[in-house]
Amino acid sequence: QVQLVESGGGLVQPGGSLRLSCVVSGGIFSRAVMAWYRQAPGKQRELVASVERGGFTNYADSVKGRFTISRDNAESTSYLQMNSLKPEDTAVYYCNARSVGNYWGQGTQVTVSA
């Protein structure tokens, strides 16, 4: 059974940093494209960043230069390092793994506020 468990969300002041983690169980990690999405209140879920098996990364324009996605295949873990956070980054962040199937974590809240 595939499971994705996120951690690392919380409350941070504008300009601060957070690192999200997503641990994947079920044996699919090395074959999966890993991604982070977010959904703010009243808005659609949007792609934040993705990393392919070979390490190629893709970012939403709104986070380029501030966020970094990475993966550790040995630990079956994906990370999202978020720097220079802004109030508009406030959302529930979801980890996604796409392999033969499409799998989601439960989400972790990130709130950027003074």
VMD Tcl script that draws the C-alpha trace (Angstrom):
set ca {
  {0.00 0.00 0.00}
  {1.37 3.40 -1.00}
  {1.41 6.13 1.63}
  {2.72 9.68 1.54}
  {3.30 11.44 4.87}
  {4.13 15.15 4.89}
  {5.66 17.17 7.68}
  {7.30 20.53 8.26}
  {4.46 23.00 7.88}
  {3.71 25.74 10.36}
  {3.50 29.45 11.01}
  {6.35 31.65 9.82}
  {6.88 35.38 9.42}
  {7.28 36.96 5.98}
  {10.83 36.49 4.78}
  {11.25 33.31 6.79}
  {11.94 29.75 5.72}
  {10.40 26.33 6.10}
  {11.33 22.88 4.81}
  {8.60 20.39 3.98}
  {9.28 16.66 3.88}
  {7.33 13.85 2.26}
  {8.13 10.24 3.11}
  {6.79 7.70 0.62}
  {6.20 4.06 1.51}
  {5.03 1.26 -0.73}
  {8.04 0.84 -2.97}
  {7.22 3.31 -5.73}
  {9.52 6.22 -4.89}
  {12.43 5.49 -7.22}
  {10.05 5.21 -10.20}
  {7.87 8.19 -9.33}
  {7.82 11.80 -10.40}
  {7.55 13.73 -7.14}
  {5.75 17.03 -6.88}
  {4.40 19.56 -4.42}
  {1.08 21.28 -4.91}
  {-0.69 23.88 -2.83}
  {-4.24 25.06 -2.34}
  {-5.16 28.37 -0.78}
  {-8.69 29.06 0.54}
  {-11.09 29.66 -2.32}
  {-8.52 28.79 -4.97}
  {-7.74 25.77 -7.11}
  {-4.91 23.43 -6.27}
  {-1.79 24.46 -8.18}
  {1.53 22.88 -8.98}
  {4.41 24.40 -7.01}
  {7.35 22.25 -8.11}
  {8.22 18.82 -9.45}
  {11.31 16.63 -9.71}
  {11.69 13.72 -12.10}
  {13.53 10.47 -11.45}
  {16.68 11.82 -13.05}
  {16.59 15.04 -11.07}
  {15.09 17.43 -13.63}
  {13.09 20.08 -11.80}
  {10.23 22.38 -12.71}
  {8.84 25.35 -10.77}
  {5.85 27.62 -10.84}
  {6.87 31.14 -11.82}
  {5.65 32.46 -8.48}
  {8.22 30.42 -6.52}
  {11.23 30.40 -8.85}
  {14.37 31.50 -7.05}
  {12.76 31.04 -3.62}
  {11.76 27.36 -3.43}
  {13.89 24.29 -4.09}
  {12.54 20.78 -4.58}
  {14.76 17.76 -4.07}
  {14.55 14.01 -3.60}
  {16.52 11.42 -1.67}
  {15.97 8.06 -3.30}
  {17.76 6.21 -0.50}
  {15.35 7.64 2.06}
  {12.27 7.64 -0.21}
  {11.78 11.28 0.73}
  {11.02 14.44 -1.21}
  {11.77 17.89 0.20}
  {10.55 21.39 -0.52}
  {12.84 24.09 0.84}
  {10.92 27.38 0.97}
  {12.84 30.62 1.49}
  {11.80 34.27 1.42}
  {8.25 33.27 2.19}
  {5.45 35.69 1.42}
  {1.88 35.94 2.77}
  {0.62 34.76 -0.61}
  {2.44 31.45 -0.07}
  {-0.09 30.64 2.65}
  {-1.85 27.41 1.69}
  {-2.18 23.73 2.40}
  {0.75 22.02 0.71}
  {0.29 18.53 -0.71}
  {2.90 15.99 -1.71}
  {2.21 14.03 -4.90}
  {3.81 10.90 -6.32}
  {3.03 9.88 -9.89}
  {4.06 6.44 -11.03}
  {1.70 3.79 -12.33}
  {-0.85 5.47 -10.09}
  {-1.28 8.99 -8.75}
  {-0.89 9.35 -4.99}
  {-1.42 12.22 -2.54}
  {-0.43 13.02 0.99}
  {-2.82 14.42 3.57}
  {-1.51 17.98 3.30}
  {0.34 20.27 5.67}
  {-0.63 23.85 6.47}
  {1.82 26.66 5.78}
  {0.87 30.08 7.11}
  {2.99 33.15 6.40}
  {1.95 36.03 8.61}
  {3.41 38.73 10.81}
}
mol new
graphics top color blue
foreach p $ca { graphics top sphere $p radius 0.5 }
foreach p [lrange $ca 0 end-1] q [lrange $ca 1 end] { graphics top cylinder $p $q radius 0.2 }
display resetview
